[in-house]
């Protein structure tokens, strides 16, 4: 049991769970916003009508759980490593929007995704060295 707990509390695993949940939250929130769009509503500008959507509530739950995973990861990982690695969400959200929502990714966005990947590759080596110390 202690070994399983140790494995689950691994900061790298917590960081990746955080990123995946943050990505899922964004997709859920978009689905909920689309589902409750009503330009005729006088409250539409506030976002409150979106609270009627189960997708929005799933997005809120995913965001909160992601926050707790982030805090768990930060207990062991330096912010200078965790934050840049967490930015993989800037790759996963557009890809998820493309795959699950059918949104278009324009060429300039693909270039941005490539730049984020390049940046992640630059910090991957220090992160690997840090993992050896943990």
C-alpha positions in Angstrom: 0.0 0.0 0.0 2.8 2.4 0.9 4.5 1.7 -2.5 1.3 2.5 -4.4 0.9 5.7 -2.4 4.5 6.7 -3.1 4.0 6.0 -6.8 0.8 8.0 -6.9 2.3 11.0 -5.1 5.2 11.1 -7.5 5.5 14.8 -8.5 6.0 14.1 -12.2 2.8 12.0 -12.3 1.0 14.8 -10.4 2.3 17.3 -12.9 1.0 15.3 -15.9 -2.3 14.6 -14.2 -2.6 18.4 -13.6 -1.9 19.1 -17.3 -4.3 16.5 -18.6 -7.1 17.7 -16.3 -6.4 21.3 -17.2 -6.7 20.4 -20.9 -9.9 18.4 -20.2 -11.3 21.3 -18.2 -10.9 23.7 -21.1 -12.6 21.3 -23.6 -15.5 20.7 -21.1 -15.9 24.5 -20.5 -16.0 25.1 -24.3 -18.7 22.4 -24.7 -20.7 23.9 -21.9 -20.4 27.4 -23.3 -21.5 26.2 -26.7 -24.4 24.3 -25.2 -25.8 27.3 -23.4 -25.2 30.1 -25.9 -28.2 32.4 -26.0 -27.4 35.9 -27.3 -31.0 37.0 -26.5 -30.5 36.5 -22.8 -29.7 39.7 -20.9 -27.4 37.6 -18.7 -25.4 36.0 -21.4 -22.5 38.5 -21.1 -21.9 37.3 -17.5 -21.4 33.6 -18.3 -23.9 32.7 -15.6 -26.2 30.9 -18.0 -23.4 28.4 -18.7 -23.8 27.1 -15.1 -26.8 25.2 -16.4 -24.6 22.9 -18.4 -23.2 19.7 -16.9 -20.1 20.2 -19.1 -19.3 23.4 -17.3 -19.6 21.6 -13.9 -17.3 18.9 -15.2 -14.9 21.6 -16.3 -15.0 23.2 -12.9 -14.4 19.9 -11.1 -11.5 19.1 -13.5 -10.0 22.6 -12.8 -10.2 22.1 -9.0 -8.7 18.6 -9.1 -6.0 19.9 -11.4 -5.2 22.6 -8.9 -4.7 20.1 -6.1 -2.4 18.0 -8.4 -0.4 21.2 -9.1 0.0 21.9 -5.5 1.2 18.3 -4.8 3.7 18.5 -7.7 5.0 21.9 -6.4 5.9 20.4 -3.0 8.7 18.5 -4.7 9.5 20.2 -8.0 11.1 23.6 -8.4 8.7 26.1 -9.9 11.4 26.9 -12.5 11.0 23.4 -13.9 7.3 22.7 -13.1 5.8 25.8 -14.7 7.5 25.5 -18.1 6.6 21.8 -18.2 3.1 22.7 -17.3 2.9 24.8 -20.4 2.5 21.6 -22.5 -1.2 22.5 -22.0 -0.6 25.1 -24.7 0.0 22.2 -27.0 -2.7 19.9 -25.7 -5.6 22.4 -25.7 -5.3 23.3 -29.4 -4.8 19.7 -30.4 -7.8 18.6 -28.2 -9.9 21.4 -29.7 -9.0 20.2 -33.2 -9.7 16.5 -32.4 -12.7 16.8 -30.2 -14.3 20.0 -31.2 -13.4 20.1 -34.9 -11.7 23.5 -34.5 -9.2 24.6 -37.1 -5.6 25.1 -36.3 -4.1 27.8 -38.5 -0.5 27.6 -39.8 0.7 30.3 -37.4 -0.8 28.4 -34.5 1.1 25.3 -35.7 4.3 27.4 -35.6 3.5 28.4 -32.1 3.0 24.8 -31.1 6.4 24.0 -32.6 8.0 26.8 -30.6 6.5 25.5 -27.4 7.8 22.0 -28.2 11.2 23.5 -28.8 11.1 25.3 -25.5 10.0 22.1 -23.7 12.9 20.2 -25.3 15.3 22.9 -24.0 14.1 22.5 -20.4 13.7 18.7 -20.6 17.4 18.1 -19.9 17.5 20.0 -16.6 14.2 18.3 -15.7 15.8 14.9 -16.3 18.7 15.8 -14.1 16.3 17.0 -11.4 14.4 13.7 -11.6 17.7 11.8 -10.8 17.9 13.8 -7.5 14.3 13.1 -6.5 
